[in-house]
Amino acid sequence: QVQLVESGGGLVQAGGSLRLSCAASGSTFSINAMGWYRQAPGKQRELVAVITSAGSTNYADSVKGRFTISRDNAKNTLYLQMNSLKPEDTAVYYCAAKKLVWGSWGQGTQVTVSS
């Protein structure tokens, strides 16, 4: 079992930046990938960014060039640096971990971008 706790959300003006953090604990061995998902009101949860155990990254088209996913293995912490934020980035952001499937989720952190 992997426990994930997000932090760093908040209210920011359009064009601003935020950095989300996700602290992982528990059975963190054999995690193949970690990622950030988001869910806006009335919409389905969508994948924002992924980083594999080998360090490869992948991003949703909507955030490419603006968001950066990274991790600190020594601290078991995942990050999402979000720059040039837009109102359409407003959502609850979730951290997730994948072993065979995306089976571990954090509680979510709200990001609100005002225009």
Phi, psi and chi 1 to 4 in degrees:
 res  aa     phi    psi   chi1   chi2   chi3   chi4
   1 GLN       -  131.1 -170.3   84.9    1.1      -
   2 VAL  -110.6  129.1  178.6      -      -      -
   3 GLN  -101.8  135.5  -69.5   78.4   46.2      -
   4 LEU  -128.0  131.1  -57.4  170.6      -      -
   5 VAL  -129.4  117.4  178.4      -      -      -
   6 GLU   -90.0  156.2  -57.2  100.3  -26.5      -
   7 SER  -155.5  165.5   60.5      -      -      -
   8 GLY   105.7   -3.3      -      -      -      -
   9 GLY   -71.9  174.0      -      -      -      -
  10 GLY   163.1 -166.0      -      -      -      -
  11 LEU  -104.8  130.8  173.3   64.3      -      -
  12 VAL  -143.6  151.7   63.7      -      -      -
  13 GLN   -78.8  155.1  -72.2 -171.7  -29.4      -
  14 ALA   -55.3  136.9      -      -      -      -
  15 GLY    93.2  -11.6      -      -      -      -
  16 GLY   -83.6 -174.6      -      -      -      -
  17 SER  -132.6  152.6  -61.5      -      -      -
  18 LEU  -144.1  153.1  -77.9  174.4      -      -
  19 ARG  -123.9  121.5 -171.9  175.7   81.8  153.9
  20 LEU   -93.3  146.0  -55.0 -177.3      -      -
  21 SER  -125.0  151.5  -60.1      -      -      -
  22 CYS  -139.5  112.5  171.9      -      -      -
  23 ALA   -91.7  125.9      -      -      -      -
  24 ALA  -105.5  142.2      -      -      -      -
  25 SER  -146.4  172.1   61.0      -      -      -
  26 GLY    90.0 -140.1      -      -      -      -
  27 SER   -83.1   71.0  -59.6      -      -      -
  28 THR   -80.5   -8.0   58.3      -      -      -
  29 PHE   -68.7  154.9   60.3   92.8      -      -
  30 SER    65.6   15.3  -62.1      -      -      -
  31 ILE   -73.1  124.3  -69.6  176.8      -      -
  32 ASN   -89.4  -28.3  -68.6  -43.8      -      -
  33 ALA  -159.1  155.5      -      -      -      -
  34 MET  -131.7  153.1  -66.7 -167.9   72.5      -
  35 GLY  -154.6  171.8      -      -      -      -
  36 TRP  -117.6  130.7  -69.6   95.9      -      -
  37 TYR  -116.9  163.6  -76.3   73.7      -      -
  38 ARG  -144.2  154.1   66.9 -174.6 -179.4 -173.2
  39 GLN  -138.8  117.9 -172.6  166.3   18.7      -
  40 ALA   -91.3  157.7      -      -      -      -
  41 PRO   -55.4  128.8  -25.5   34.7      -      -
  42 GLY    76.7    6.2      -      -      -      -
  43 LYS  -122.2  162.1  -65.2 -171.8  176.6 -178.8
  44 GLN   -76.4  155.1  -70.6 -171.2  -30.9      -
  45 ARG   -65.8  136.9 -170.6  172.8  -62.8 -170.3
  46 GLU  -129.6  150.2   62.6  173.9   -7.4      -
  47 LEU   -77.6  130.8 -179.9   62.8      -      -
  48 VAL   -99.8  -50.3  175.5      -      -      -
  49 ALA  -158.1  149.0      -      -      -      -
  50 VAL  -134.4  145.0  175.7      -      -      -
  51 ILE  -132.7  129.8 -175.3  165.6      -      -
  52 THR   -87.8  172.3   69.6      -      -      -
  53 SER   -64.4  -22.8   57.0      -      -      -
  54 ALA   -85.7   -5.5      -      -      -      -
  55 GLY    95.5    1.0      -      -      -      -
  56 SER   -71.7  144.5  -62.2      -      -      -
  57 THR  -124.5  154.8   58.4      -      -      -
  58 ASN  -147.8  144.7 -162.9   19.1      -      -
  59 TYR  -132.3  151.4  -62.3   89.6      -      -
  60 ALA   -66.0  146.4      -      -      -      -
  61 ASP   -56.5  -34.1  -72.2  -17.3      -      -
  62 SER   -68.2  -16.8   58.6      -      -      -
  63 VAL  -118.5   -3.6  -53.6      -      -      -
  64 LYS   -57.8  134.7  -80.4 -178.9 -178.0  176.2
  65 GLY    85.4  -11.0      -      -      -      -
  66 ARG  -116.2  -34.4  -59.5 -172.4  -62.5  122.9
  67 PHE  -109.0  147.8  -69.9   11.0      -      -
  68 THR  -134.1  125.3  -57.3      -      -      -
  69 ILE   -97.5  140.8 -170.9  171.0      -      -
  70 SER  -153.4  171.1   63.4      -      -      -
  71 ARG  -147.5  154.1   65.4 -174.6 -175.7 -168.0
  72 ASP  -119.2  101.3 -175.6  -29.9      -      -
  73 ASN   -64.6  -33.9  -69.4  -28.1      -      -
  74 ALA   -64.3  -31.9      -      -      -      -
  75 LYS  -100.2   -0.4  -65.4 -178.5  178.9 -179.9
  76 ASN    51.1   44.8  -80.8  -24.3      -      -
  77 THR  -127.2  136.5  -58.5      -      -      -
  78 LEU  -107.4  144.3  179.9   73.6      -      -
  79 TYR  -127.5  156.2  -58.5   99.7      -      -
  80 LEU  -137.6  107.9 -175.0   68.5      -      -
  81 GLN   -87.6  121.1  178.4   66.2   42.2      -
  82 MET  -116.5  115.9  -54.6 -174.0  -67.8      -
  83 ASN  -115.5  164.0  -61.6  -31.1      -      -
  84 SER    49.6   48.0  -57.8      -      -      -
  85 LEU   -64.4  145.8  -77.4  160.8      -      -
  86 LYS  -120.4  156.2  -55.9  175.2 -179.0  180.0
  87 PRO   -54.9  -32.6  -29.3   36.7      -      -
  88 GLU   -72.9   -5.2   50.4  -96.9   44.0      -
  89 ASP   -82.5   -6.2  -65.4  -41.8      -      -
  90 THR   -61.0  124.6  -65.0      -      -      -
  91 ALA  -177.8  171.1      -      -      -      -
  92 VAL   -88.9  127.4  177.6      -      -      -
  93 TYR  -103.1  130.6  -76.7   71.2      -      -
  94 TYR  -117.5  138.8  -61.9   91.0      -      -
  95 CYS   -91.4  143.0  173.8      -      -      -
  96 ALA  -142.8  151.7      -      -      -      -
  97 ALA  -125.4  142.3      -      -      -      -
  98 LYS  -121.8  126.6  178.2 -178.0 -179.4 -178.9
  99 LYS  -103.7  -85.2  -69.1 -171.2  176.6 -176.9
 100 LEU   -89.4  -35.0  -64.3  179.2      -      -
 101 VAL  -134.8  169.3  -62.3      -      -      -
 102 TRP   -75.4   86.5  -68.6  100.5      -      -
 103 GLY  -106.2   -8.3      -      -      -      -
 104 SER  -125.4  133.8  -61.6      -      -      -
 105 TRP  -134.6  146.6  -63.8   84.8      -      -
 106 GLY   -83.4 -179.1      -      -      -      -
 107 GLN   -84.6  -13.5   80.3  -72.3   -7.6      -
 108 GLY    96.0  151.4      -      -      -      -
 109 THR  -136.8  134.0 -174.4      -      -      -
 110 GLN   -80.4  131.2  177.1   70.2   45.0      -
 111 VAL  -118.7  123.3  171.6      -      -      -
 112 THR  -124.0  123.8  -56.7      -      -      -
 113 VAL  -113.3  117.7 -176.3      -      -      -
 114 SER   -91.7  149.1   63.0      -      -      -
 115 SER   -92.9      -   56.3      -      -      -
